[in-house]
Amino acid sequence: MSSTSSHLIKNRKEAKDIFITPRALAKMHIDLIPTERYLDCLWLDPCANSNVYYDQFPTETKDRCEILEGSDFLKIDPKKYPEHLVICSNPPYSILDDWFKKTIELNPQCFSYLIGIGNLTARRMEWCEKANYGLTKMKMLKVKDWYGMSVLVVFEKNKPSIMTIDRTVWYPDNIDSN
């Protein structure tokens, strides 16, 4: 993506969701997850187009989905995966609500995504909180030619969140300028 503005993105006719994560960034992302807690889990890359995540997972107990190969993450039967599951990837931003809902439905022990900073919304955080996921780690970064800042987020089941949400709409105080 070259000089892209939010106006162009908002008015596009078709989503452009295939952005291959740099291999070293995928490794840094995986390493952000406290792997020692999850080595006995099945690790899933739900959009494994180039395998940059899948090939670097810290275990041989792993699986992948790729819609371009006929394996649609959003259509997975939750019974397919064990209760000990870790999901890690760079999901398609145009369907992120559906992606978060499916992730929560699969009930992983941990999930971690690379998303645009503006995609870490209060509503998505509240969905995670309601399902007993705490945001335990977050790292901001910039990828050349991607729009805006990105963030790596790690959510863990039954862990406290490092971030709270305040839904109050704050208004400026009326200050007399005399």
N, CA and C atoms as an extended XYZ file, in Angstrom:
534
Properties=species:S:1:pos:R:3:atomname:S:1:resname:S:1:resid:I:1 pbc="F F F"
N         0.847       -1.154        0.000 N   MET     1
C         0.000        0.000        0.000 CA  MET     1
C         0.901        1.226        0.000 C   MET     1
N         0.834        2.044       -1.013 N   SER     2
C         1.582        3.286       -0.973 CA  SER     2
C         0.667        4.359       -0.415 C   SER     2
N         1.085        5.572       -0.364 N   SER     3
C         0.386        6.665        0.314 CA  SER     3
C        -1.137        6.498        0.346 C   SER     3
N        -1.601        5.813        1.376 N   THR     4
C        -3.012        5.532        1.546 CA  THR     4
C        -3.575        6.438        2.625 C   THR     4
N        -4.724        7.013        2.363 N   SER     5
C        -5.367        7.825        3.384 CA  SER     5
C        -6.573        7.073        3.920 C   SER     5
N        -7.022        7.477        5.099 N   SER     6
C        -8.198        6.826        5.676 CA  SER     6
C        -9.420        7.067        4.800 C   SER     6
N        -9.480        8.197        4.097 N   HIS     7
C       -10.590        8.483        3.189 CA  HIS     7
C       -10.643        7.452        2.057 C   HIS     7
N        -9.493        7.123        1.485 N   LEU     8
C        -9.451        6.130        0.416 CA  LEU     8
C        -9.868        4.750        0.920 C   LEU     8
N        -9.425        4.406        2.112 N   ILE     9
C        -9.780        3.111        2.680 CA  ILE     9
C       -11.280        3.042        2.938 C   ILE     9
N       -11.828        4.085        3.542 N   LYS    10
C       -13.248        4.112        3.869 CA  LYS    10
C       -14.128        3.971        2.630 C   LYS    10
N       -13.690        4.530        1.502 N   ASN    11
C       -14.509        4.542        0.294 CA  ASN    11
C       -14.139        3.479       -0.732 C   ASN    11
N       -13.286        2.540       -0.373 N   ARG    12
C       -12.906        1.507       -1.332 CA  ARG    12
C       -14.081        0.584       -1.621 C   ARG    12
N       -14.069       -0.002       -2.778 N   LYS    13
C       -15.146       -0.900       -3.202 CA  LYS    13
C       -14.908       -2.333       -2.733 C   LYS    13
N       -13.649       -2.697       -2.536 N   GLU    14
C       -13.303       -4.067       -2.170 CA  GLU    14
C       -12.201       -4.042       -1.121 C   GLU    14
N       -12.341       -4.877       -0.098 N   ALA    15
C       -11.325       -4.951        0.950 CA  ALA    15
C       -10.033       -5.527        0.380 C   ALA    15
N        -8.919       -5.025        0.863 N   LYS    16
C        -7.607       -5.573        0.504 CA  LYS    16
C        -6.994       -6.063        1.812 C   LYS    16
N        -7.205       -7.333        2.099 N   ASP    17
C        -6.839       -7.874        3.402 CA  ASP    17
C        -5.574       -8.715        3.409 C   ASP    17
N        -4.937       -8.891        2.289 N   ILE    18
C        -3.748       -9.740        2.291 CA  ILE    18
C        -2.506       -8.871        2.408 C   ILE    18
N        -1.980       -8.838        3.632 N   PHE    19
C        -0.731       -8.147        3.926 CA  PHE    19
C         0.143       -9.169        4.641 C   PHE    19
N         1.178       -9.611        3.983 N   ILE    20
C         2.043      -10.639        4.555 CA  ILE    20
C         2.921      -10.009        5.637 C   ILE    20
N         2.865      -10.587        6.803 N   THR    21
C         3.654      -10.120        7.937 CA  THR    21
C         5.129      -10.436        7.690 C   THR    21
N         6.018       -9.461        7.886 N   PRO    22
C         7.450       -9.775        7.780 CA  PRO    22
C         7.812      -10.921        8.744 C   PRO    22
N         8.631      -11.826        8.266 N   ARG    23
C         8.977      -13.035        9.033 CA  ARG    23
C         9.529      -12.700       10.424 C   ARG    23
N        10.424      -11.739       10.506 N   ALA    24
C        11.013      -11.375       11.801 CA  ALA    24
C         9.955      -10.783       12.736 C   ALA    24
N         8.996      -10.049       12.189 N   LEU    25
C         7.915       -9.496       13.003 CA  LEU    25
C         7.012      -10.624       13.518 C   LEU    25
N         6.712      -11.609       12.678 N   ALA    26
C         5.911      -12.754       13.123 CA  ALA    26
C         6.612      -13.463       14.282 C   ALA    26
N         7.922      -13.612       14.194 N   LYS    27
C         8.689      -14.255       15.279 CA  LYS    27
C         8.619      -13.420       16.552 C   LYS    27
N         8.777      -12.093       16.410 N   MET    28
C         8.674      -11.217       17.578 CA  MET    28
C         7.276      -11.326       18.193 C   MET    28
N         6.267      -11.410       17.341 N   HIS    29
C         4.882      -11.554       17.799 CA  HIS    29
C         4.716      -12.843       18.600 C   HIS    29
N         5.165      -13.947       18.049 N   ILE    30
C         5.069      -15.242       18.734 CA  ILE    30
C         5.797      -15.180       20.075 C   ILE    30
N         6.968      -14.556       20.085 N   ASP    31
C         7.766      -14.470       21.308 CA  ASP    31
C         7.132      -13.580       22.373 C   ASP    31
N         6.175      -12.726       21.988 N   LEU    32
C         5.464      -11.884       22.950 CA  LEU    32
C         4.512      -12.726       23.816 C   LEU    32
N         4.081      -13.851       23.279 N   ILE    33
C         3.195      -14.764       24.008 CA  ILE    33
C         4.042      -15.525       25.037 C   ILE    33
N         3.578      -15.646       26.281 N   PRO    34
C         4.351      -16.413       27.277 CA  PRO    34
C         4.291      -17.909       26.944 C   PRO    34
N         5.133      -18.309       26.002 N   THR    35
C         5.057      -19.659       25.425 CA  THR    35
C         5.208      -20.769       26.464 C   THR    35
N         5.965      -20.516       27.543 N   GLU    36
C         6.157      -21.568       28.553 CA  GLU    36
C         4.821      -22.028       29.128 C   GLU    36
N         3.820      -21.141       29.162 N   ARG    37
C         2.492      -21.503       29.664 CA  ARG    37
C         1.708      -22.347       28.664 C   ARG    37
N         2.087      -22.276       27.388 N   TYR    38
C         1.234      -22.827       26.342 CA  TYR    38
C         1.919      -23.852       25.436 C   TYR    38
N         3.038      -24.399       25.857 N   LEU    39
C         3.736      -25.381       25.026 CA  LEU    39
C         2.947      -26.674       24.853 C   LEU    39
N         2.048      -26.981       25.803 N   ASP    40
C         1.249      -28.205       25.680 CA  ASP    40
C        -0.049      -27.973       24.908 C   ASP    40
N        -0.225      -26.778       24.371 N   CYS    41
C        -1.440      -26.435       23.618 CA  CYS    41
C        -1.239      -26.668       22.122 C   CYS    41
N        -2.349      -26.766       21.420 N   LEU    42
C        -2.340      -26.751       19.961 CA  LEU    42
C        -2.281      -25.286       19.534 C   LEU    42
N        -1.340      -24.958       18.672 N   TRP    43
C        -1.195      -23.600       18.163 CA  TRP    43
C        -1.829      -23.530       16.779 C   TRP    43
N        -2.650      -22.498       16.557 N   LEU    44
C        -3.381      -22.342       15.311 CA  LEU    44
C        -3.055      -21.006       14.652 C   LEU    44
N        -2.699      -21.073       13.375 N   ASP    45
C        -2.587      -19.873       12.545 CA  ASP    45
C        -3.821      -19.870       11.643 C   ASP    45
N        -4.801      -19.008       11.918 N   PRO    46
C        -6.055      -19.048       11.179 CA  PRO    46
C        -6.018      -18.406        9.792 C   PRO    46
N        -4.929      -17.737        9.455 N   CYS    47
C        -4.800      -17.169        8.098 CA  CYS    47
C        -3.340      -17.313        7.679 C   CYS    47
N        -2.976      -18.523        7.355 N   ALA    48
C        -1.581      -18.925        7.177 CA  ALA    48
C        -1.063      -18.779        5.750 C   ALA    48
N        -1.492      -17.763        5.046 N   ASN    49
C        -1.151      -17.582        3.640 CA  ASN    49
C         0.302      -17.911        3.308 C   ASN    49
N         1.227      -17.368        4.055 N   SER    50
C         2.648      -17.585        3.736 CA  SER    50
C         3.388      -18.394        4.794 C   SER    50
N         2.668      -18.868        5.797 N   ASN    51
C         3.243      -19.691        6.873 CA  ASN    51
C         4.285      -18.985        7.728 C   ASN    51
N         4.356      -17.655        7.703 N   VAL    52
C         5.378      -16.974        8.510 CA  VAL    52
C         5.139      -17.171       10.003 C   VAL    52
N         3.908      -17.376       10.404 N   TYR    53
C         3.617      -17.703       11.804 CA  TYR    53
C         3.743      -19.209       12.025 C   TYR    53
N         2.999      -19.965       11.251 N   TYR    54
C         2.915      -21.414       11.406 CA  TYR    54
C         4.301      -22.060       11.490 C   TYR    54
N         5.199      -21.696       10.585 N   ASP    55
C         6.535      -22.299       10.546 CA  ASP    55
C         7.383      -21.954       11.766 C   ASP    55
N         7.013      -20.899       12.499 N   GLN    56
C         7.823      -20.464       13.637 CA  GLN    56
C         7.178      -20.743       14.993 C   GLN    56
N         6.011      -21.398       14.999 N   PHE    57
C         5.389      -21.732       16.275 CA  PHE    57
C         6.343      -22.592       17.095 C   PHE    57
N         6.341      -22.459       18.431 N   PRO    58
C         7.330      -23.132       19.283 CA  PRO    58
C         7.014      -24.594       19.582 C   PRO    58
N         6.138      -25.191       18.794 N   THR    59
C         5.753      -26.578       19.019 CA  THR    59
C         5.409      -27.224       17.683 C   THR    59
N         5.454      -28.525       17.644 N   GLU    60
C         5.008      -29.257       16.459 CA  GLU    60
C         3.509      -29.554       16.526 C   GLU    60
N         2.900      -29.249       17.653 N   THR    61
C         1.467      -29.421       17.822 CA  THR    61
C         0.800      -28.145       17.315 C   THR    61
N         0.508      -28.130       16.025 N   LYS    62
C         0.007      -26.908       15.401 CA  LYS    62
C        -0.902      -27.236       14.224 C   LYS    62
N        -1.697      -26.222       13.847 N   ASP    63
C        -2.614      -26.361       12.727 CA  ASP    63
C        -2.705      -25.005       12.034 C   ASP    63
N        -3.308      -25.017       10.841 N   ARG    64
C        -3.426      -23.789       10.069 CA  ARG    64
C        -4.722      -23.796        9.285 C   ARG    64
N        -5.205      -22.609        9.008 N   CYS    65
C        -6.330      -22.397        8.095 CA  CYS    65
C        -5.861      -21.382        7.064 C   CYS    65
N        -6.419      -21.460        5.886 N   GLU    66
C        -6.152      -20.456        4.856 CA  GLU    66
C        -7.328      -20.466        3.895 C   GLU    66
N        -8.089      -19.383        3.884 N   ILE    67
C        -9.295      -19.313        3.056 CA  ILE    67
C        -8.980      -19.487        1.576 C   ILE    67
N        -7.801      -19.023        1.145 N   LEU    68
C        -7.417      -19.170       -0.264 CA  LEU    68
C        -7.162      -20.627       -0.635 C   LEU    68
N        -7.042      -21.487        0.387 N   GLU    69
C        -6.843      -22.922        0.167 CA  GLU    69
C        -8.086      -23.723        0.550 C   GLU    69
N        -9.197      -23.022        0.792 N   GLY    70
C       -10.454      -23.695        1.100 CA  GLY    70
C       -10.707      -23.987        2.563 C   GLY    70
N        -9.879      -23.480        3.461 N   SER    71
C       -10.057      -23.696        4.895 CA  SER    71
C       -10.383      -22.357        5.554 C   SER    71
N       -11.668      -22.103        5.786 N   ASP    72
C       -12.157      -20.820        6.287 CA  ASP    72
C       -12.263      -20.849        7.809 C   ASP    72
N       -11.444      -20.065        8.472 N   PHE    73
C       -11.436      -19.964        9.929 CA  PHE    73
C       -12.831      -19.673       10.483 C   PHE    73
N       -13.572      -18.801        9.811 N   LEU    74
C       -14.882      -18.397       10.314 CA  LEU    74
C       -15.916      -19.523       10.251 C   LEU    74
N       -15.606      -20.597        9.531 N   LYS    75
C       -16.544      -21.720        9.410 CA  LYS    75
C       -16.111      -22.959       10.186 C   LYS    75
N       -15.059      -22.828       10.979 N   ILE    76
C       -14.558      -23.966       11.763 CA  ILE    76
C       -15.578      -24.368       12.823 C   ILE    76
N       -15.787      -25.667       12.954 N   ASP    77
C       -16.619      -26.201       14.019 CA  ASP    77
C       -15.800      -26.127       15.314 C   ASP    77
N       -16.323      -25.451       16.338 N   PRO    78
C       -15.568      -25.327       17.603 CA  PRO    78
C       -15.147      -26.668       18.196 C   PRO    78
N       -15.856      -27.749       17.871 N   LYS    79
C       -15.504      -29.076       18.397 CA  LYS    79
C       -14.222      -29.619       17.774 C   LYS    79
N       -13.762      -28.985       16.691 N   LYS    80
C       -12.547      -29.463       16.014 CA  LYS    80
C       -11.305      -29.263       16.880 C   LYS    80
N       -11.334      -28.240       17.726 N   TYR    81
C       -10.135      -27.893       18.486 CA  TYR    81
C       -10.289      -28.214       19.959 C   TYR    81
N        -9.187      -28.623       20.579 N   PRO    82
C        -9.222      -28.964       22.010 CA  PRO    82
C        -9.380      -27.707       22.855 C   PRO    82
N        -9.602      -27.945       24.106 N   GLU    83
C        -9.751      -26.822       25.027 CA  GLU    83
C        -8.415      -26.102       25.226 C   GLU    83
N        -7.317      -26.769       24.963 N   HIS    84
C        -5.998      -26.138       25.099 CA  HIS    84
C        -5.535      -25.659       23.724 C   HIS    84
N        -5.862      -24.413       23.412 N   LEU    85
C        -5.625      -23.847       22.088 CA  LEU    85
C        -5.015      -22.463       22.227 C   LEU    85
N        -4.060      -22.162       21.341 N   VAL    86
C        -3.489      -20.825       21.202 CA  VAL    86
C        -3.694      -20.414       19.754 C   VAL    86
N        -4.193      -19.207       19.555 N   ILE    87
C        -4.400      -18.676       18.206 CA  ILE    87
C        -3.504      -17.458       18.051 C   ILE    87
N        -2.730      -17.422       16.969 N   CYS    88
C        -1.807      -16.317       16.746 CA  CYS    88
C        -1.700      -16.036       15.255 C   CYS    88
N        -1.923      -14.760       14.863 N   SER    89
C        -1.857      -14.434       13.440 CA  SER    89
C        -2.056      -12.931       13.195 C   SER    89
N        -2.071      -12.591       11.931 N   ASN    90
C        -2.383      -11.257       11.436 CA  ASN    90
C        -3.706      -11.386       10.672 C   ASN    90
N        -4.845      -11.106       11.340 N   PRO    91
C        -6.151      -11.367       10.727 CA  PRO    91
C        -6.571      -10.305        9.712 C   PRO    91
N        -7.570      -10.636        8.883 N   PRO    92
C        -8.098       -9.656        7.926 CA  PRO    92
C        -8.903       -8.574        8.642 C   PRO    92
N        -8.482       -7.328        8.471 N   TYR    93
C        -9.090       -6.222        9.204 CA  TYR    93
C       -10.531       -5.944        8.778 C   TYR    93
N       -10.895       -6.253        7.536 N   SER    94
C       -12.234       -5.901        7.058 CA  SER    94
C       -13.337       -6.730        7.718 C   SER    94
N       -12.966       -7.842        8.345 N   ILE    95
C       -13.961       -8.688        9.017 CA  ILE    95
C       -13.545       -8.954       10.469 C   ILE    95
N       -12.916       -7.962       11.075 N   LEU    96
C       -12.337       -8.147       12.404 CA  LEU    96
C       -13.391       -8.440       13.479 C   LEU    96
N       -14.574       -7.860       13.379 N   ASP    97
C       -15.622       -8.183       14.355 CA  ASP    97
C       -15.942       -9.674       14.308 C   ASP    97
N       -16.171      -10.186       13.101 N   ASP    98
C       -16.453      -11.618       12.947 CA  ASP    98
C       -15.282      -12.457       13.442 C   ASP    98
N       -14.077      -11.981       13.183 N   TRP    99
C       -12.866      -12.697       13.583 CA  TRP    99
C       -12.770      -12.803       15.098 C   TRP    99
N       -12.998      -11.696       15.797 N   PHE   100
C       -12.963      -11.708       17.261 CA  PHE   100
C       -14.061      -12.615       17.816 C   PHE   100
N       -15.265      -12.527       17.248 N   LYS   101
C       -16.374      -13.369       17.721 CA  LYS   101
C       -16.055      -14.850       17.540 C   LYS   101
N       -15.493      -15.222       16.395 N   LYS   102
C       -15.133      -16.623       16.149 CA  LYS   102
C       -14.028      -17.066       17.102 C   LYS   102
N       -13.063      -16.206       17.308 N   THR   103
C       -11.966      -16.521       18.228 CA  THR   103
C       -12.523      -16.826       19.614 C   THR   103
N       -13.390      -15.963       20.105 N   ILE   104
C       -13.979      -16.157       21.429 CA  ILE   104
C       -14.822      -17.433       21.461 C   ILE   104
N       -15.538      -17.716       20.386 N   GLU   105
C       -16.345      -18.945       20.306 CA  GLU   105
C       -15.459      -20.187       20.422 C   GLU   105
N       -14.259      -20.152       19.854 N   LEU   106
C       -13.348      -21.302       19.918 CA  LEU   106
C       -12.737      -21.490       21.310 C   LEU   106
N       -12.847      -20.458       22.155 N   ASN   107
C       -12.439      -20.534       23.554 CA  ASN   107
C       -10.973      -20.938       23.766 C   ASN   107
N       -10.036      -20.270       23.084 N   PRO   108
C        -8.628      -20.615       23.289 CA  PRO   108
C        -8.131      -20.185       24.675 C   PRO   108
N        -7.050      -20.774       25.102 N   GLN   109
C        -6.407      -20.341       26.341 CA  GLN   109
C        -5.768      -18.969       26.159 C   GLN   109
N        -5.310      -18.722       24.932 N   CYS   110
C        -4.629      -17.475       24.604 CA  CYS   110
C        -4.858      -17.187       23.128 C   CYS   110
N        -5.028      -15.909       22.802 N   PHE   111
C        -5.005      -15.517       21.398 CA  PHE   111
C        -4.273      -14.200       21.266 C   PHE   111
N        -3.601      -14.059       20.141 N   SER   112
C        -2.775      -12.879       19.921 CA  SER   112
C        -2.845      -12.490       18.453 C   SER   112
N        -3.113      -11.206       18.216 N   TYR   113
C        -3.263      -10.715       16.855 CA  TYR   113
C        -2.434       -9.471       16.618 C   TYR   113
N        -2.047       -9.312       15.371 N   LEU   114
C        -1.423       -8.090       14.877 CA  LEU   114
C        -2.540       -7.315       14.187 C   LEU   114
N        -2.911       -6.169       14.746 N   ILE   115
C        -4.017       -5.379       14.198 CA  ILE   115
C        -3.621       -3.911       14.133 C   ILE   115
N        -4.375       -3.133       13.387 N   GLY   116
C        -4.177       -1.692       13.372 CA  GLY   116
C        -4.552       -1.122       14.733 C   GLY   116
N        -3.822       -0.116       15.189 N   ILE   117
C        -4.077        0.448       16.523 CA  ILE   117
C        -5.516        0.922       16.659 C   ILE   117
N        -6.105        1.442       15.590 N   GLY   118
C        -7.486        1.897       15.631 CA  GLY   118
C        -8.491        0.760       15.709 C   GLY   118
N        -8.039       -0.470       15.514 N   ASN   119
C        -8.915       -1.633       15.575 CA  ASN   119
C        -9.049       -2.217       16.976 C   ASN   119
N        -8.273       -1.686       17.909 N   LEU   120
C        -8.401       -2.112       19.299 CA  LEU   120
C        -9.484       -1.238       19.933 C   LEU   120
N       -10.733       -1.574       19.652 N   THR   121
C       -11.860       -0.748       20.066 CA  THR   121
C       -12.393       -1.161       21.435 C   THR   121
N       -13.110       -0.232       22.069 N   ALA   122
C       -13.729       -0.526       23.363 CA  ALA   122
C       -14.703       -1.696       23.235 C   ALA   122
N       -15.464       -1.736       22.158 N   ARG   123
C       -16.436       -2.818       21.974 CA  ARG   123
C       -15.736       -4.181       21.908 C   ARG   123
N       -14.662       -4.275       21.141 N   ARG   124
C       -13.941       -5.556       21.047 CA  ARG   124
C       -13.304       -5.924       22.384 C   ARG   124
N       -12.779       -4.927       23.078 N   MET   125
C       -12.215       -5.178       24.409 CA  MET   125
C       -13.300       -5.695       25.356 C   MET   125
N       -14.489       -5.118       25.274 N   GLU   126
C       -15.589       -5.559       26.132 CA  GLU   126
C       -16.031       -6.981       25.797 C   GLU   126
N       -16.017       -7.361       24.523 N   TRP   127
C       -16.338       -8.746       24.161 CA  TRP   127
C       -15.356       -9.691       24.830 C   TRP   127
N       -14.079       -9.327       24.763 N   CYS   128
C       -13.039      -10.178       25.360 CA  CYS   128
C       -13.203      -10.247       26.872 C   CYS   128
N       -13.436       -9.098       27.477 N   GLU   129
C       -13.617       -9.042       28.927 CA  GLU   129
C       -14.809       -9.904       29.368 C   GLU   129
N       -15.913       -9.811       28.635 N   LYS   130
C       -17.110      -10.593       28.958 CA  LYS   130
C       -16.832      -12.097       28.867 C   LYS   130
N       -15.936      -12.494       27.969 N   ALA   131
C       -15.563      -13.906       27.804 CA  ALA   131
C       -14.386      -14.296       28.704 C   ALA   131
N       -14.026      -13.432       29.655 N   ASN   132
C       -12.951      -13.675       30.635 CA  ASN   132
C       -11.552      -13.692       30.028 C   ASN   132
N       -11.328      -12.862       29.029 N   TYR   133
C        -9.987      -12.681       28.480 CA  TYR   133
C        -9.445      -11.339       28.939 C   TYR   133
N        -8.235      -11.367       29.464 N   GLY   134
C        -7.561      -10.131       29.817 CA  GLY   134
C        -6.508       -9.799       28.774 C   GLY   134
N        -6.400       -8.533       28.424 N   LEU   135
C        -5.320       -8.070       27.558 CA  LEU   135
C        -4.069       -8.026       28.428 C   LEU   135
N        -3.148       -8.963       28.196 N   THR   136
C        -1.999       -9.095       29.094 CA  THR   136
C        -0.724       -8.464       28.539 C   THR   136
N        -0.665       -8.287       27.216 N   LYS   137
C         0.506       -7.639       26.611 CA  LYS   137
C         0.064       -6.877       25.377 C   LYS   137
N         0.800       -5.799       25.111 N   MET   138
C         0.497       -4.979       23.948 CA  MET   138
C         1.799       -4.300       23.515 C   MET   138
N         2.031       -4.286       22.215 N   LYS   139
C         3.241       -3.649       21.703 CA  LYS   139
C         2.894       -2.906       20.416 C   LYS   139
N         3.152       -1.596       20.388 N   MET   140
C         2.904       -0.789       19.194 CA  MET   140
C         4.111       -0.852       18.274 C   MET   140
N         3.835       -0.799       16.960 N   LEU   141
C         4.917       -0.846       15.981 CA  LEU   141
C         4.453       -0.281       14.652 C   LEU   141
N         5.354       -0.094       13.753 N   LYS   142
C         5.056        0.424       12.417 CA  LYS   142
C         5.661       -0.517       11.396 C   LYS   142
N         4.862       -0.889       10.387 N   VAL   143
C         5.341       -1.710        9.282 CA  VAL   143
C         5.306       -0.837        8.035 C   VAL   143
N         6.420       -0.754        7.333 N   LYS   144
C         6.519        0.085        6.140 CA  LYS   144
C         5.415       -0.265        5.139 C   LYS   144
N         4.782        0.745        4.634 N   ASP   145
C         3.720        0.668        3.628 CA  ASP   145
C         2.397        0.111        4.147 C   ASP   145
N         2.287       -0.163        5.458 N   TRP   146
C         0.985       -0.498        6.026 CA  TRP   146
C         0.392        0.795        6.541 C   TRP   146
N        -0.915        0.888        6.561 N   TYR   147
C        -1.579        2.111        6.987 CA  TYR   147
C        -1.482        2.290        8.503 C   TYR   147
N        -0.938        3.398        8.938 N   GLY   148
C        -0.910        3.754       10.356 CA  GLY   148
C        -0.081        2.831       11.223 C   GLY   148
N        -0.244        3.037       12.525 N   MET   149
C         0.453        2.214       13.506 CA  MET   149
C        -0.294        0.893       13.688 C   MET   149
N         0.456       -0.128       14.009 N   SER   150
C        -0.107       -1.444       14.307 CA  SER   150
C         0.163       -1.769       15.765 C   SER   150
N        -0.507       -2.780       16.255 N   VAL   151
C        -0.301       -3.194       17.633 CA  VAL   151
C        -0.406       -4.719       17.712 C   VAL   151
N         0.498       -5.301       18.465 N   LEU   152
C         0.418       -6.723       18.805 CA  LEU   152
C        -0.337       -6.799       20.124 C   LEU   152
N        -1.382       -7.609       20.167 N   VAL   153
C        -2.162       -7.760       21.395 CA  VAL   153
C        -2.180       -9.234       21.792 C   VAL   153
N        -2.034       -9.481       23.081 N   VAL   154
C        -2.098      -10.837       23.629 CA  VAL   154
C        -3.225      -10.859       24.655 C   VAL   154
N        -4.205      -11.729       24.427 N   PHE   155
C        -5.314      -11.928       25.355 CA  PHE   155
C        -5.186      -13.324       25.949 C   PHE   155
N        -5.291      -13.405       27.280 N   GLU   156
C        -5.199      -14.697       27.952 CA  GLU   156
C        -6.447      -14.941       28.793 C   GLU   156
N        -6.922      -16.184       28.734 N   LYS   157
C        -8.113      -16.594       29.472 CA  LYS   157
C        -7.856      -16.497       30.972 C   LYS   157
N        -8.797      -15.903       31.682 N   ASN   158
C        -8.770      -15.800       33.149 CA  ASN   158
C        -7.549      -15.068       33.697 C   ASN   158
N        -7.041      -14.114       32.941 N   LYS   159
C        -5.921      -13.280       33.396 CA  LYS   159
C        -6.400      -11.834       33.489 C   LYS   159
N        -5.858      -11.058       34.424 N   PRO   160
C        -6.262       -9.655       34.526 CA  PRO   160
C        -5.747       -8.842       33.334 C   PRO   160
N        -6.520       -7.849       32.968 N   SER   161
C        -6.151       -6.989       31.840 CA  SER   161
C        -5.237       -5.853       32.293 C   SER   161
N        -4.325       -5.465       31.420 N   ILE   162
C        -3.438       -4.333       31.706 CA  ILE   162
C        -4.104       -3.009       31.329 C   ILE   162
N        -5.326       -3.084       30.788 N   MET   163
C        -6.001       -1.884       30.315 CA  MET   163
C        -7.447       -1.893       30.782 C   MET   163
N        -7.944       -0.727       31.158 N   THR   164
C        -9.345       -0.598       31.524 CA  THR   164
C       -10.033        0.307       30.506 C   THR   164
N       -11.357        0.211       30.483 N   ILE   165
C       -12.147        0.983       29.528 CA  ILE   165
C       -13.042        1.938       30.302 C   ILE   165
N       -13.048        3.185       29.894 N   ASP   166
C       -13.937        4.186       30.468 CA  ASP   166
C       -14.857        4.663       29.350 C   ASP   166
N       -16.130        4.308       29.427 N   ARG   167
C       -17.094        4.663       28.381 CA  ARG   167
C       -17.734        6.039       28.620 C   ARG   167
N       -17.257        6.765       29.645 N   THR   168
C       -17.776        8.102       29.887 CA  THR   168
C       -17.444        9.001       28.705 C   THR   168
N       -18.409        9.817       28.299 N   VAL   169
C       -18.122       10.828       27.283 CA  VAL   169
C       -17.760       12.090       28.047 C   VAL   169
N       -16.533       12.502       27.929 N   TRP   170
C       -16.018       13.646       28.677 CA  TRP   170
C       -16.173       14.931       27.870 C   TRP   170
N       -16.603       15.954       28.535 N   TYR   171
C       -16.777       17.260       27.909 CA  TYR   171
C       -15.869       18.266       28.587 C   TYR   171
N       -15.365       19.261       27.834 N   PRO   172
C       -14.530       20.288       28.437 CA  PRO   172
C       -15.322       21.075       29.488 C   PRO   172
N       -14.615       21.454       30.541 N   ASP   173
C       -15.240       22.312       31.558 CA  ASP   173
C       -15.492       23.676       30.944 C   ASP   173
N       -16.553       24.312       31.362 N   ASN   174
C       -16.793       25.698       30.950 CA  ASN   174
C       -15.914       26.598       31.811 C   ASN   174
N       -14.915       27.125       31.190 N   ILE   175
C       -13.974       27.979       31.917 CA  ILE   175
C       -14.228       29.409       31.455 C   ILE   175
N       -14.489       30.255       32.419 N   ASP   176
C       -14.718       31.667       32.103 CA  ASP   176
C       -13.387       32.287       31.723 C   ASP   176
N       -13.335       32.901       30.570 N   SER   177
C       -12.056       33.433       30.069 CA  SER   177
C       -11.806       34.874       30.520 C   SER   177
N       -12.462       35.345       31.570 N   ASN   178
C       -12.233       36.727       32.046 CA  ASN   178
C       -10.868       36.894       32.577 C   ASN   178
